[in-house]
Amino acid sequence: MVISMEHWKKMAAPIIVALIVVLYYIGIAVLIISIPEIPAIFRILMVVVPLILAAVMIGVLISRIKEIKGGEEDDLSKY
């Protein structure tokens, strides 16, 4: 499937925002791992939650890209 330049322009902002948020969540997980004073159970919890949020963000990005490719750029028009 060929993606037009207009679609790329509309996908740029969601991709950049998703990348920043995912890197932020991964950074939090890495930071938590590097603190040895935190008990293991809390460390695991504090690593799993940001990684789950990062995965959800990637899922939302994929959904948004499909919407843009399908020509549904404005979600507010449905309401």
N, CA, C, O and CB atoms as a CASP TS submission, in Angstrom:
PFRMAT TS
TARGET T0000
AUTHOR 0000-0000-0000
METHOD Language model
MODEL 1
PARENT N/A
ATOM      1  N   MET     1       0.840  -1.174   0.000  1.00  0.00           N
ATOM      2  CA  MET     1       0.000   0.000   0.000  1.00  0.00           C
ATOM      3  C   MET     1       0.892   1.247   0.000  1.00  0.00           C
ATOM      4  O   MET     1       1.810   1.374   0.810  1.00  0.00           O
ATOM      5  CB  MET     1      -0.960  -0.007   1.221  1.00  0.00           C
ATOM      6  N   VAL     2       0.604   2.136  -0.906  1.00  0.00           N
ATOM      7  CA  VAL     2       1.365   3.374  -1.028  1.00  0.00           C
ATOM      8  C   VAL     2       0.721   4.424  -0.128  1.00  0.00           C
ATOM      9  O   VAL     2      -0.489   4.645  -0.167  1.00  0.00           O
ATOM     10  CB  VAL     2       1.421   3.864  -2.513  1.00  0.00           C
ATOM     11  N   ILE     3       1.551   5.054   0.671  1.00  0.00           N
ATOM     12  CA  ILE     3       1.064   6.093   1.574  1.00  0.00           C
ATOM     13  C   ILE     3       1.456   7.445   0.996  1.00  0.00           C
ATOM     14  O   ILE     3       2.625   7.692   0.700  1.00  0.00           O
ATOM     15  CB  ILE     3       1.637   5.910   3.020  1.00  0.00           C
ATOM     16  N   SER     4       0.468   8.312   0.840  1.00  0.00           N
ATOM     17  CA  SER     4       0.740   9.622   0.264  1.00  0.00           C
ATOM     18  C   SER     4       1.492  10.505   1.262  1.00  0.00           C
ATOM     19  O   SER     4       1.531  10.231   2.461  1.00  0.00           O
ATOM     20  CB  SER     4      -0.571  10.300  -0.168  1.00  0.00           C
ATOM     21  N   MET     5       2.084  11.566   0.730  1.00  0.00           N
ATOM     22  CA  MET     5       2.834  12.493   1.563  1.00  0.00           C
ATOM     23  C   MET     5       1.919  13.164   2.588  1.00  0.00           C
ATOM     24  O   MET     5       2.355  13.487   3.693  1.00  0.00           O
ATOM     25  CB  MET     5       3.527  13.550   0.694  1.00  0.00           C
ATOM     26  N   GLU     6       0.654  13.372   2.225  1.00  0.00           N
ATOM     27  CA  GLU     6      -0.299  13.979   3.150  1.00  0.00           C
ATOM     28  C   GLU     6      -0.515  13.073   4.366  1.00  0.00           C
ATOM     29  O   GLU     6      -0.592  13.549   5.498  1.00  0.00           O
ATOM     30  CB  GLU     6      -1.642  14.254   2.440  1.00  0.00           C
ATOM     31  N   HIS     7      -0.611  11.762   4.117  1.00  0.00           N
ATOM     32  CA  HIS     7      -0.765  10.826   5.238  1.00  0.00           C
ATOM     33  C   HIS     7       0.469  10.824   6.136  1.00  0.00           C
ATOM     34  O   HIS     7       0.352  10.754   7.359  1.00  0.00           O
ATOM     35  CB  HIS     7      -1.030   9.407   4.715  1.00  0.00           C
ATOM     36  N   TRP     8       1.655  10.903   5.525  1.00  0.00           N
ATOM     37  CA  TRP     8       2.880  10.941   6.332  1.00  0.00           C
ATOM     38  C   TRP     8       2.898  12.176   7.230  1.00  0.00           C
ATOM     39  O   TRP     8       3.315  12.103   8.386  1.00  0.00           O
ATOM     40  CB  TRP     8       4.126  10.928   5.423  1.00  0.00           C
ATOM     41  N   LYS     9       2.447  13.303   6.696  1.00  0.00           N
ATOM     42  CA  LYS     9       2.423  14.529   7.494  1.00  0.00           C
ATOM     43  C   LYS     9       1.468  14.389   8.678  1.00  0.00           C
ATOM     44  O   LYS     9       1.759  14.877   9.769  1.00  0.00           O
ATOM     45  CB  LYS     9       2.015  15.729   6.623  1.00  0.00           C
ATOM     46  N   LYS    10       0.333  13.726   8.470  1.00  0.00           N
ATOM     47  CA  LYS    10      -0.645  13.559   9.542  1.00  0.00           C
ATOM     48  C   LYS    10      -0.194  12.512  10.557  1.00  0.00           C
ATOM     49  O   LYS    10      -0.625  12.540  11.710  1.00  0.00           O
ATOM     50  CB  LYS    10      -1.999  13.168   8.961  1.00  0.00           C
ATOM     51  N   MET    11       0.676  11.586  10.132  1.00  0.00           N
ATOM     52  CA  MET    11       1.160  10.548  11.047  1.00  0.00           C
ATOM     53  C   MET    11       2.397  10.985  11.832  1.00  0.00           C
ATOM     54  O   MET    11       2.755  10.342  12.818  1.00  0.00           O
ATOM     55  CB  MET    11       1.473   9.285  10.273  1.00  0.00           C
ATOM     56  N   ALA    12       3.044  12.051  11.416  1.00  0.00           N
ATOM     57  CA  ALA    12       4.293  12.461  12.052  1.00  0.00           C
ATOM     58  C   ALA    12       4.100  12.804  13.528  1.00  0.00           C
ATOM     59  O   ALA    12       4.858  12.327  14.372  1.00  0.00           O
ATOM     60  CB  ALA    12       4.882  13.654  11.318  1.00  0.00           C
ATOM     61  N   ALA    13       3.117  13.607  13.846  1.00  0.00           N
ATOM     62  CA  ALA    13       2.914  14.023  15.243  1.00  0.00           C
ATOM     63  C   ALA    13       2.579  12.841  16.156  1.00  0.00           C
ATOM     64  O   ALA    13       3.184  12.718  17.221  1.00  0.00           O
ATOM     65  CB  ALA    13       1.797  15.062  15.321  1.00  0.00           C
ATOM     66  N   PRO    14       1.630  11.959  15.777  1.00  0.00           N
ATOM     67  CA  PRO    14       1.365  10.817  16.664  1.00  0.00           C
ATOM     68  C   PRO    14       2.577   9.908  16.854  1.00  0.00           C
ATOM     69  O   PRO    14       2.792   9.381  17.946  1.00  0.00           O
ATOM     70  CB  PRO    14       0.216  10.005  16.117  1.00  0.00           C
ATOM     71  N   ILE    15       3.367   9.723  15.803  1.00  0.00           N
ATOM     72  CA  ILE    15       4.556   8.873  15.917  1.00  0.00           C
ATOM     73  C   ILE    15       5.571   9.500  16.853  1.00  0.00           C
ATOM     74  O   ILE    15       6.145   8.809  17.695  1.00  0.00           O
ATOM     75  CB  ILE    15       5.188   8.632  14.537  1.00  0.00           C
ATOM     76  N   ILE    16       5.800  10.798  16.720  1.00  0.00           N
ATOM     77  CA  ILE    16       6.779  11.476  17.573  1.00  0.00           C
ATOM     78  C   ILE    16       6.327  11.466  19.027  1.00  0.00           C
ATOM     79  O   ILE    16       7.126  11.184  19.919  1.00  0.00           O
ATOM     80  CB  ILE    16       7.001  12.921  17.099  1.00  0.00           C
ATOM     81  N   VAL    17       5.068  11.769  19.275  1.00  0.00           N
ATOM     82  CA  VAL    17       4.550  11.778  20.647  1.00  0.00           C
ATOM     83  C   VAL    17       4.622  10.380  21.251  1.00  0.00           C
ATOM     84  O   VAL    17       5.031  10.225  22.401  1.00  0.00           O
ATOM     85  CB  VAL    17       3.095  12.300  20.678  1.00  0.00           C
ATOM     86  N   ALA    18       4.232   9.371  20.494  1.00  0.00           N
ATOM     87  CA  ALA    18       4.284   7.998  20.999  1.00  0.00           C
ATOM     88  C   ALA    18       5.723   7.592  21.303  1.00  0.00           C
ATOM     89  O   ALA    18       5.977   6.947  22.320  1.00  0.00           O
ATOM     90  CB  ALA    18       3.659   7.023  19.982  1.00  0.00           C
ATOM     91  N   LEU    19       6.650   7.952  20.456  1.00  0.00           N
ATOM     92  CA  LEU    19       8.055   7.631  20.681  1.00  0.00           C
ATOM     93  C   LEU    19       8.569   8.276  21.963  1.00  0.00           C
ATOM     94  O   LEU    19       9.261   7.631  22.751  1.00  0.00           O
ATOM     95  CB  LEU    19       8.899   8.083  19.493  1.00  0.00           C
ATOM     96  N   ILE    20       8.235   9.533  22.171  1.00  0.00           N
ATOM     97  CA  ILE    20       8.674  10.233  23.381  1.00  0.00           C
ATOM     98  C   ILE    20       8.082   9.581  24.624  1.00  0.00           C
ATOM     99  O   ILE    20       8.791   9.378  25.609  1.00  0.00           O
ATOM    100  CB  ILE    20       8.277  11.719  23.322  1.00  0.00           C
ATOM    101  N   VAL    21       6.799   9.251  24.593  1.00  0.00           N
ATOM    102  CA  VAL    21       6.139   8.654  25.756  1.00  0.00           C
ATOM    103  C   VAL    21       6.705   7.259  26.040  1.00  0.00           C
ATOM    104  O   VAL    21       6.947   6.911  27.196  1.00  0.00           O
ATOM    105  CB  VAL    21       4.612   8.577  25.530  1.00  0.00           C
ATOM    106  N   VAL    22       6.916   6.462  24.990  1.00  0.00           N
ATOM    107  CA  VAL    22       7.472   5.120  25.179  1.00  0.00           C
ATOM    108  C   VAL    22       8.886   5.204  25.748  1.00  0.00           C
ATOM    109  O   VAL    22       9.228   4.447  26.657  1.00  0.00           O
ATOM    110  CB  VAL    22       7.478   4.340  23.846  1.00  0.00           C
ATOM    111  N   LEU    23       9.698   6.098  25.235  1.00  0.00           N
ATOM    112  CA  LEU    23      11.052   6.269  25.776  1.00  0.00           C
ATOM    113  C   LEU    23      11.018   6.732  27.229  1.00  0.00           C
ATOM    114  O   LEU    23      11.864   6.331  28.028  1.00  0.00           O
ATOM    115  CB  LEU    23      11.842   7.273  24.929  1.00  0.00           C
ATOM    116  N   TYR    24      10.057   7.565  27.570  1.00  0.00           N
ATOM    117  CA  TYR    24       9.896   8.026  28.950  1.00  0.00           C
ATOM    118  C   TYR    24       9.577   6.857  29.874  1.00  0.00           C
ATOM    119  O   TYR    24      10.186   6.711  30.934  1.00  0.00           O
ATOM    120  CB  TYR    24       8.789   9.090  29.038  1.00  0.00           C
ATOM    121  N   TYR    25       8.617   6.024  29.468  1.00  0.00           N
ATOM    122  CA  TYR    25       8.242   4.881  30.298  1.00  0.00           C
ATOM    123  C   TYR    25       9.378   3.879  30.422  1.00  0.00           C
ATOM    124  O   TYR    25       9.596   3.325  31.500  1.00  0.00           O
ATOM    125  CB  TYR    25       7.013   4.198  29.727  1.00  0.00           C
ATOM    126  N   ILE    26      10.099   3.640  29.347  1.00  0.00           N
ATOM    127  CA  ILE    26      11.244   2.736  29.412  1.00  0.00           C
ATOM    128  C   ILE    26      12.327   3.326  30.308  1.00  0.00           C
ATOM    129  O   ILE    26      12.977   2.597  31.059  1.00  0.00           O
ATOM    130  CB  ILE    26      11.804   2.462  27.999  1.00  0.00           C
ATOM    131  N   GLY    27      12.525   4.636  30.236  1.00  0.00           N
ATOM    132  CA  GLY    27      13.495   5.300  31.111  1.00  0.00           C
ATOM    133  C   GLY    27      13.136   5.157  32.576  1.00  0.00           C
ATOM    134  O   GLY    27      14.010   4.942  33.416  1.00  0.00           O
ATOM    135  N   ILE    28      11.848   5.275  32.888  1.00  0.00           N
ATOM    136  CA  ILE    28      11.406   5.087  34.272  1.00  0.00           C
ATOM    137  C   ILE    28      11.716   3.668  34.726  1.00  0.00           C
ATOM    138  O   ILE    28      12.212   3.467  35.835  1.00  0.00           O
ATOM    139  CB  ILE    28       9.891   5.380  34.412  1.00  0.00           C
ATOM    140  N   ALA    29      11.429   2.679  33.878  1.00  0.00           N
ATOM    141  CA  ALA    29      11.689   1.287  34.228  1.00  0.00           C
ATOM    142  C   ALA    29      13.178   1.052  34.469  1.00  0.00           C
ATOM    143  O   ALA    29      13.549   0.380  35.431  1.00  0.00           O
ATOM    144  CB  ALA    29      11.180   0.355  33.123  1.00  0.00           C
ATOM    145  N   VAL    30      14.022   1.595  33.616  1.00  0.00           N
ATOM    146  CA  VAL    30      15.472   1.437  33.775  1.00  0.00           C
ATOM    147  C   VAL    30      15.947   2.129  35.049  1.00  0.00           C
ATOM    148  O   VAL    30      16.791   1.595  35.768  1.00  0.00           O
ATOM    149  CB  VAL    30      16.220   2.006  32.547  1.00  0.00           C
ATOM    150  N   LEU    31      15.416   3.297  35.327  1.00  0.00           N
ATOM    151  CA  LEU    31      15.794   4.020  36.538  1.00  0.00           C
ATOM    152  C   LEU    31      15.424   3.229  37.789  1.00  0.00           C
ATOM    153  O   LEU    31      16.215   3.141  38.727  1.00  0.00           O
ATOM    154  CB  LEU    31      15.124   5.395  36.568  1.00  0.00           C
ATOM    155  N   ILE    32      14.232   2.659  37.803  1.00  0.00           N
ATOM    156  CA  ILE    32      13.781   1.879  38.953  1.00  0.00           C
ATOM    157  C   ILE    32      14.665   0.645  39.147  1.00  0.00           C
ATOM    158  O   ILE    32      14.992   0.290  40.279  1.00  0.00           O
ATOM    159  CB  ILE    32      12.309   1.460  38.777  1.00  0.00           C
ATOM    160  N   ILE    33      15.048  -0.003  38.058  1.00  0.00           N
ATOM    161  CA  ILE    33      15.918  -1.173  38.164  1.00  0.00           C
ATOM    162  C   ILE    33      17.263  -0.808  38.777  1.00  0.00           C
ATOM    163  O   ILE    33      17.860  -1.613  39.492  1.00  0.00           O
ATOM    164  CB  ILE    33      16.125  -1.806  36.791  1.00  0.00           C
ATOM    165  N   SER    34      17.736   0.386  38.504  1.00  0.00           N
ATOM    166  CA  SER    34      19.071   0.784  38.959  1.00  0.00           C
ATOM    167  C   SER    34      19.122   1.207  40.427  1.00  0.00           C
ATOM    168  O   SER    34      20.210   1.462  40.942  1.00  0.00           O
ATOM    169  CB  SER    34      19.574   1.911  38.106  1.00  0.00           C
ATOM    170  N   ILE    35      17.991   1.288  41.111  1.00  0.00           N
ATOM    171  CA  ILE    35      17.974   1.671  42.524  1.00  0.00           C
ATOM    172  C   ILE    35      17.959   0.392  43.374  1.00  0.00           C
ATOM    173  O   ILE    35      16.939  -0.293  43.436  1.00  0.00           O
ATOM    174  CB  ILE    35      16.729   2.582  42.851  1.00  0.00           C
ATOM    175  N   PRO    36      19.077   0.068  44.026  1.00  0.00           N
ATOM    176  CA  PRO    36      19.155  -1.207  44.750  1.00  0.00           C
ATOM    177  C   PRO    36      18.388  -1.221  46.079  1.00  0.00           C
ATOM    178  O   PRO    36      18.098  -2.301  46.594  1.00  0.00           O
ATOM    179  CB  PRO    36      20.594  -1.540  45.012  1.00  0.00           C
ATOM    180  N   GLU    37      18.060  -0.082  46.637  1.00  0.00           N
ATOM    181  CA  GLU    37      17.407  -0.034  47.951  1.00  0.00           C
ATOM    182  C   GLU    37      15.924  -0.429  47.906  1.00  0.00           C
ATOM    183  O   GLU    37      15.338  -0.714  48.950  1.00  0.00           O
ATOM    184  CB  GLU    37      17.537   1.360  48.531  1.00  0.00           C
ATOM    185  N   ILE    38      15.322  -0.452  46.741  1.00  0.00           N
ATOM    186  CA  ILE    38      13.906  -0.760  46.617  1.00  0.00           C
ATOM    187  C   ILE    38      13.720  -2.281  46.732  1.00  0.00           C
ATOM    188  O   ILE    38      14.430  -3.037  46.069  1.00  0.00           O
ATOM    189  CB  ILE    38      13.332  -0.221  45.264  1.00  0.00           C
ATOM    190  N   PRO    39      12.778  -2.733  47.561  1.00  0.00           N
ATOM    191  CA  PRO    39      12.521  -4.173  47.667  1.00  0.00           C
ATOM    192  C   PRO    39      12.127  -4.772  46.308  1.00  0.00           C
ATOM    193  O   PRO    39      11.569  -4.086  45.451  1.00  0.00           O
ATOM    194  CB  PRO    39      11.411  -4.440  48.703  1.00  0.00           C
ATOM    195  N   ALA    40      12.425  -6.047  46.135  1.00  0.00           N
ATOM    196  CA  ALA    40      12.249  -6.710  44.838  1.00  0.00           C
ATOM    197  C   ALA    40      10.808  -6.662  44.344  1.00  0.00           C
ATOM    198  O   ALA    40      10.585  -6.414  43.159  1.00  0.00           O
ATOM    199  CB  ALA    40      12.701  -8.150  44.931  1.00  0.00           C
ATOM    200  N   ILE    41       9.833  -6.890  45.203  1.00  0.00           N
ATOM    201  CA  ILE    41       8.436  -6.922  44.761  1.00  0.00           C
ATOM    202  C   ILE    41       7.986  -5.554  44.242  1.00  0.00           C
ATOM    203  O   ILE    41       7.266  -5.468  43.248  1.00  0.00           O
ATOM    204  CB  ILE    41       7.525  -7.373  45.912  1.00  0.00           C
ATOM    205  N   PHE    42       8.418  -4.482  44.925  1.00  0.00           N
ATOM    206  CA  PHE    42       8.073  -3.135  44.457  1.00  0.00           C
ATOM    207  C   PHE    42       8.818  -2.799  43.170  1.00  0.00           C
ATOM    208  O   PHE    42       8.277  -2.137  42.284  1.00  0.00           O
ATOM    209  CB  PHE    42       8.394  -2.089  45.538  1.00  0.00           C
ATOM    210  N   ARG    43      10.056  -3.259  43.073  1.00  0.00           N
ATOM    211  CA  ARG    43      10.839  -3.005  41.866  1.00  0.00           C
ATOM    212  C   ARG    43      10.176  -3.668  40.660  1.00  0.00           C
ATOM    213  O   ARG    43      10.073  -3.068  39.590  1.00  0.00           O
ATOM    214  CB  ARG    43      12.288  -3.520  42.038  1.00  0.00           C
ATOM    215  N   ILE    44       9.729  -4.908  40.843  1.00  0.00           N
ATOM    216  CA  ILE    44       9.060  -5.609  39.745  1.00  0.00           C
ATOM    217  C   ILE    44       7.787  -4.870  39.340  1.00  0.00           C
ATOM    218  O   ILE    44       7.536  -4.653  38.155  1.00  0.00           O
ATOM    219  CB  ILE    44       8.731  -7.064  40.147  1.00  0.00           C
ATOM    220  N   LEU    45       6.996  -4.491  40.324  1.00  0.00           N
ATOM    221  CA  LEU    45       5.754  -3.762  40.049  1.00  0.00           C
ATOM    222  C   LEU    45       6.029  -2.441  39.343  1.00  0.00           C
ATOM    223  O   LEU    45       5.332  -2.077  38.396  1.00  0.00           O
ATOM    224  CB  LEU    45       4.987  -3.506  41.348  1.00  0.00           C
ATOM    225  N   MET    46       7.046  -1.728  39.806  1.00  0.00           N
ATOM    226  CA  MET    46       7.342  -0.410  39.259  1.00  0.00           C
ATOM    227  C   MET    46       8.028  -0.489  37.896  1.00  0.00           C
ATOM    228  O   MET    46       8.194   0.530  37.226  1.00  0.00           O
ATOM    229  CB  MET    46       8.210   0.365  40.226  1.00  0.00           C
ATOM    230  N   VAL    47       8.425  -1.684  37.488  1.00  0.00           N
ATOM    231  CA  VAL    47       8.970  -1.875  36.147  1.00  0.00           C
ATOM    232  C   VAL    47       7.878  -2.371  35.205  1.00  0.00           C
ATOM    233  O   VAL    47       7.805  -1.941  34.054  1.00  0.00           O
ATOM    234  CB  VAL    47      10.151  -2.868  36.175  1.00  0.00           C
ATOM    235  N   VAL    48       7.037  -3.269  35.691  1.00  0.00           N
ATOM    236  CA  VAL    48       5.997  -3.857  34.842  1.00  0.00           C
ATOM    237  C   VAL    48       4.961  -2.812  34.421  1.00  0.00           C
ATOM    238  O   VAL    48       4.549  -2.785  33.262  1.00  0.00           O
ATOM    239  CB  VAL    48       5.305  -5.015  35.575  1.00  0.00           C
ATOM    240  N   VAL    49       4.542  -1.964  35.339  1.00  0.00           N
ATOM    241  CA  VAL    49       3.503  -0.974  35.025  1.00  0.00           C
ATOM    242  C   VAL    49       3.940  -0.018  33.904  1.00  0.00           C
ATOM    243  O   VAL    49       3.178   0.161  32.954  1.00  0.00           O
ATOM    244  CB  VAL    49       3.148  -0.168  36.284  1.00  0.00           C
ATOM    245  N   PRO    50       5.122   0.600  33.965  1.00  0.00           N
ATOM    246  CA  PRO    50       5.521   1.471  32.838  1.00  0.00           C
ATOM    247  C   PRO    50       5.675   0.711  31.522  1.00  0.00           C
ATOM    248  O   PRO    50       5.389   1.259  30.457  1.00  0.00           O
ATOM    249  CB  PRO    50       6.831   2.171  33.165  1.00  0.00           C
ATOM    250  N   LEU    51       6.123  -0.542  31.584  1.00  0.00           N
ATOM    251  CA  LEU    51       6.263  -1.310  30.349  1.00  0.00           C
ATOM    252  C   LEU    51       4.895  -1.645  29.755  1.00  0.00           C
ATOM    253  O   LEU    51       4.740  -1.656  28.534  1.00  0.00           O
ATOM    254  CB  LEU    51       7.057  -2.598  30.609  1.00  0.00           C
ATOM    255  N   ILE    52       3.910  -1.915  30.597  1.00  0.00           N
ATOM    256  CA  ILE    52       2.548  -2.137  30.110  1.00  0.00           C
ATOM    257  C   ILE    52       2.000  -0.854  29.484  1.00  0.00           C
ATOM    258  O   ILE    52       1.370  -0.895  28.428  1.00  0.00           O
ATOM    259  CB  ILE    52       1.624  -2.616  31.260  1.00  0.00           C
ATOM    260  N   LEU    53       2.242   0.280  30.136  1.00  0.00           N
ATOM    261  CA  LEU    53       1.783   1.555  29.580  1.00  0.00           C
ATOM    262  C   LEU    53       2.447   1.852  28.234  1.00  0.00           C
ATOM    263  O   LEU    53       1.809   2.389  27.329  1.00  0.00           O
ATOM    264  CB  LEU    53       2.067   2.694  30.564  1.00  0.00           C
ATOM    265  N   ALA    54       3.726   1.502  28.106  1.00  0.00           N
ATOM    266  CA  ALA    54       4.425   1.690  26.831  1.00  0.00           C
ATOM    267  C   ALA    54       3.795   0.814  25.749  1.00  0.00           C
ATOM    268  O   ALA    54       3.627   1.259  24.614  1.00  0.00           O
ATOM    269  CB  ALA    54       5.932   1.363  26.979  1.00  0.00           C
ATOM    270  N   ALA    55       3.446  -0.429  26.091  1.00  0.00           N
ATOM    271  CA  ALA    55       2.807  -1.321  25.127  1.00  0.00           C
ATOM    272  C   ALA    55       1.439  -0.789  24.709  1.00  0.00           C
ATOM    273  O   ALA    55       1.074  -0.866  23.536  1.00  0.00           O
ATOM    274  CB  ALA    55       2.667  -2.728  25.716  1.00  0.00           C
ATOM    275  N   VAL    56       0.690  -0.256  25.656  1.00  0.00           N
ATOM    276  CA  VAL    56      -0.618   0.330  25.341  1.00  0.00           C
ATOM    277  C   VAL    56      -0.444   1.530  24.404  1.00  0.00           C
ATOM    278  O   VAL    56      -1.224   1.711  23.469  1.00  0.00           O
ATOM    279  CB  VAL    56      -1.357   0.760  26.642  1.00  0.00           C
ATOM    280  N   MET    57       0.564   2.332  24.654  1.00  0.00           N
ATOM    281  CA  MET    57       0.819   3.500  23.800  1.00  0.00           C
ATOM    282  C   MET    57       1.131   3.068  22.375  1.00  0.00           C
ATOM    283  O   MET    57       0.690   3.714  21.424  1.00  0.00           O
ATOM    284  CB  MET    57       1.980   4.340  24.363  1.00  0.00           C
ATOM    285  N   ILE    58       1.880   1.993  22.215  1.00  0.00           N
ATOM    286  CA  ILE    58       2.183   1.484  20.880  1.00  0.00           C
ATOM    287  C   ILE    58       0.902   0.991  20.206  1.00  0.00           C
ATOM    288  O   ILE    58       0.709   1.200  19.008  1.00  0.00           O
ATOM    289  CB  ILE    58       3.232   0.344  20.954  1.00  0.00           C
ATOM    290  N   GLY    59       0.027   0.338  20.973  1.00  0.00           N
ATOM    291  CA  GLY    59      -1.252  -0.112  20.432  1.00  0.00           C
ATOM    292  C   GLY    59      -2.117   1.050  19.974  1.00  0.00           C
ATOM    293  O   GLY    59      -2.752   0.982  18.921  1.00  0.00           O
ATOM    294  N   VAL    60      -2.142   2.106  20.757  1.00  0.00           N
ATOM    295  CA  VAL    60      -2.911   3.301  20.387  1.00  0.00           C
ATOM    296  C   VAL    60      -2.325   3.936  19.123  1.00  0.00           C
ATOM    297  O   VAL    60      -3.065   4.397  18.254  1.00  0.00           O
ATOM    298  CB  VAL    60      -2.922   4.328  21.552  1.00  0.00           C
ATOM    299  N   LEU    61      -1.008   3.957  19.028  1.00  0.00           N
ATOM    300  CA  LEU    61      -0.360   4.508  17.832  1.00  0.00           C
ATOM    301  C   LEU    61      -0.733   3.704  16.588  1.00  0.00           C
ATOM    302  O   LEU    61      -1.034   4.276  15.540  1.00  0.00           O
ATOM    303  CB  LEU    61       1.170   4.526  18.009  1.00  0.00           C
ATOM    304  N   ILE    62      -0.714   2.383  16.706  1.00  0.00           N
ATOM    305  CA  ILE    62      -1.076   1.538  15.569  1.00  0.00           C
ATOM    306  C   ILE    62      -2.523   1.803  15.158  1.00  0.00           C
ATOM    307  O   ILE    62      -2.829   1.886  13.969  1.00  0.00           O
ATOM    308  CB  ILE    62      -0.878   0.041  15.913  1.00  0.00           C
ATOM    309  N   SER    63      -3.406   1.936  16.138  1.00  0.00           N
ATOM    310  CA  SER    63      -4.810   2.235  15.851  1.00  0.00           C
ATOM    311  C   SER    63      -4.942   3.584  15.149  1.00  0.00           C
ATOM    312  O   SER    63      -5.706   3.713  14.193  1.00  0.00           O
ATOM    313  CB  SER    63      -5.639   2.228  17.146  1.00  0.00           C
ATOM    314  N   ARG    64      -4.217   4.567  15.610  1.00  0.00           N
ATOM    315  CA  ARG    64      -4.283   5.914  15.012  1.00  0.00           C
ATOM    316  C   ARG    64      -3.768   5.909  13.578  1.00  0.00           C
ATOM    317  O   ARG    64      -4.328   6.579  12.711  1.00  0.00           O
ATOM    318  CB  ARG    64      -3.470   6.917  15.852  1.00  0.00           C
ATOM    319  N   ILE    65      -2.703   5.153  13.329  1.00  0.00           N
ATOM    320  CA  ILE    65      -2.157   5.066  11.976  1.00  0.00           C
ATOM    321  C   ILE    65      -3.175   4.416  11.039  1.00  0.00           C
ATOM    322  O   ILE    65      -3.328   4.845   9.896  1.00  0.00           O
ATOM    323  CB  ILE    65      -0.832   4.267  11.972  1.00  0.00           C
ATOM    324  N   LYS    66      -3.870   3.384  11.521  1.00  0.00           N
ATOM    325  CA  LYS    66      -4.906   2.743  10.703  1.00  0.00           C
ATOM    326  C   LYS    66      -6.033   3.721  10.396  1.00  0.00           C
ATOM    327  O   LYS    66      -6.561   3.727   9.284  1.00  0.00           O
ATOM    328  CB  LYS    66      -5.466   1.497  11.416  1.00  0.00           C
ATOM    329  N   GLU    67      -6.409   4.558  11.380  1.00  0.00           N
ATOM    330  CA  GLU    67      -7.445   5.562  11.149  1.00  0.00           C
ATOM    331  C   GLU    67      -7.012   6.558  10.080  1.00  0.00           C
ATOM    332  O   GLU    67      -7.799   6.914   9.203  1.00  0.00           O
ATOM    333  CB  GLU    67      -7.776   6.299  12.450  1.00  0.00           C
ATOM    334  N   ILE    68      -5.779   6.999  10.152  1.00  0.00           N
ATOM    335  CA  ILE    68      -5.283   7.981   9.184  1.00  0.00           C
ATOM    336  C   ILE    68      -5.239   7.363   7.786  1.00  0.00           C
ATOM    337  O   ILE    68      -5.628   8.003   6.810  1.00  0.00           O
ATOM    338  CB  ILE    68      -3.876   8.494   9.593  1.00  0.00           C
ATOM    339  N   LYS    69      -4.769   6.129   7.692  1.00  0.00           N
ATOM    340  CA  LYS    69      -4.725   5.456   6.391  1.00  0.00           C
ATOM    341  C   LYS    69      -6.126   5.238   5.830  1.00  0.00           C
ATOM    342  O   LYS    69      -6.325   5.258   4.615  1.00  0.00           O
ATOM    343  CB  LYS    69      -3.997   4.115   6.510  1.00  0.00           C
ATOM    344  N   GLY    70      -7.094   5.030   6.719  1.00  0.00           N
ATOM    345  CA  GLY    70      -8.469   4.816   6.281  1.00  0.00           C
ATOM    346  C   GLY    70      -9.210   6.090   5.946  1.00  0.00           C
ATOM    347  O   GLY    70     -10.370   6.043   5.537  1.00  0.00           O
ATOM    348  N   GLY    71      -8.565   7.221   6.112  1.00  0.00           N
ATOM    349  CA  GLY    71      -9.177   8.495   5.759  1.00  0.00           C
ATOM    350  C   GLY    71      -9.983   9.106   6.879  1.00  0.00           C
ATOM    351  O   GLY    71     -10.710  10.073   6.653  1.00  0.00           O
ATOM    352  N   GLU    72      -9.877   8.575   8.068  1.00  0.00           N
ATOM    353  CA  GLU    72     -10.639   9.100   9.203  1.00  0.00           C
ATOM    354  C   GLU    72      -9.691   9.901  10.101  1.00  0.00           C
ATOM    355  O   GLU    72      -9.326   9.462  11.191  1.00  0.00           O
ATOM    356  CB  GLU    72     -11.329   7.938  10.008  1.00  0.00           C
ATOM    357  N   GLU    73      -9.306  11.078   9.622  1.00  0.00           N
ATOM    358  CA  GLU    73      -8.326  11.879  10.342  1.00  0.00           C
ATOM    359  C   GLU    73      -8.908  12.590  11.559  1.00  0.00           C
ATOM    360  O   GLU    73      -8.201  12.819  12.540  1.00  0.00           O
ATOM    361  CB  GLU    73      -7.724  12.888   9.416  1.00  0.00           C
ATOM    362  N   ASP    74     -10.188  12.939  11.502  1.00  0.00           N
ATOM    363  CA  ASP    74     -10.800  13.742  12.556  1.00  0.00           C
ATOM    364  C   ASP    74     -11.776  12.886  13.364  1.00  0.00           C
ATOM    365  O   ASP    74     -12.897  12.631  12.924  1.00  0.00           O
ATOM    366  CB  ASP    74     -11.525  14.971  11.956  1.00  0.00           C
ATOM    367  N   ASP    75     -11.348  12.449  14.539  1.00  0.00           N
ATOM    368  CA  ASP    75     -12.207  11.628  15.396  1.00  0.00           C
ATOM    369  C   ASP    75     -13.401  12.403  15.938  1.00  0.00           C
ATOM    370  O   ASP    75     -14.445  11.813  16.216  1.00  0.00           O
ATOM    371  CB  ASP    75     -11.404  11.067  16.548  1.00  0.00           C
ATOM    372  N   LEU    76     -13.262  13.695  16.088  1.00  0.00           N
ATOM    373  CA  LEU    76     -14.333  14.498  16.679  1.00  0.00           C
ATOM    374  C   LEU    76     -15.551  14.621  15.768  1.00  0.00           C
ATOM    375  O   LEU    76     -16.641  14.969  16.222  1.00  0.00           O
ATOM    376  CB  LEU    76     -13.814  15.874  17.014  1.00  0.00           C
ATOM    377  N   SER    77     -15.362  14.339  14.494  1.00  0.00           N
ATOM    378  CA  SER    77     -16.496  14.466  13.570  1.00  0.00           C
ATOM    379  C   SER    77     -17.563  13.414  13.843  1.00  0.00           C
ATOM    380  O   SER    77     -18.695  13.562  13.380  1.00  0.00           O
ATOM    381  CB  SER    77     -16.017  14.352  12.125  1.00  0.00           C
ATOM    382  N   LYS    78     -17.235  12.355  14.583  1.00  0.00           N
ATOM    383  CA  LYS    78     -18.207  11.316  14.899  1.00  0.00           C
ATOM    384  C   LYS    78     -19.183  11.767  15.985  1.00  0.00           C
ATOM    385  O   LYS    78     -20.255  11.180  16.127  1.00  0.00           O
ATOM    386  CB  LYS    78     -17.492  10.047  15.339  1.00  0.00           C
ATOM    387  N   TYR    79     -18.836  12.778  16.735  1.00  0.00           N
ATOM    388  CA  TYR    79     -19.636  13.148  17.912  1.00  0.00           C
ATOM    389  C   TYR    79     -20.395  14.437  17.716  1.00  0.00           C
ATOM    390  O   TYR    79     -21.110  14.876  18.616  1.00  0.00           O
ATOM    391  CB  TYR    79     -18.754  13.273  19.124  1.00  0.00           C
TER
END
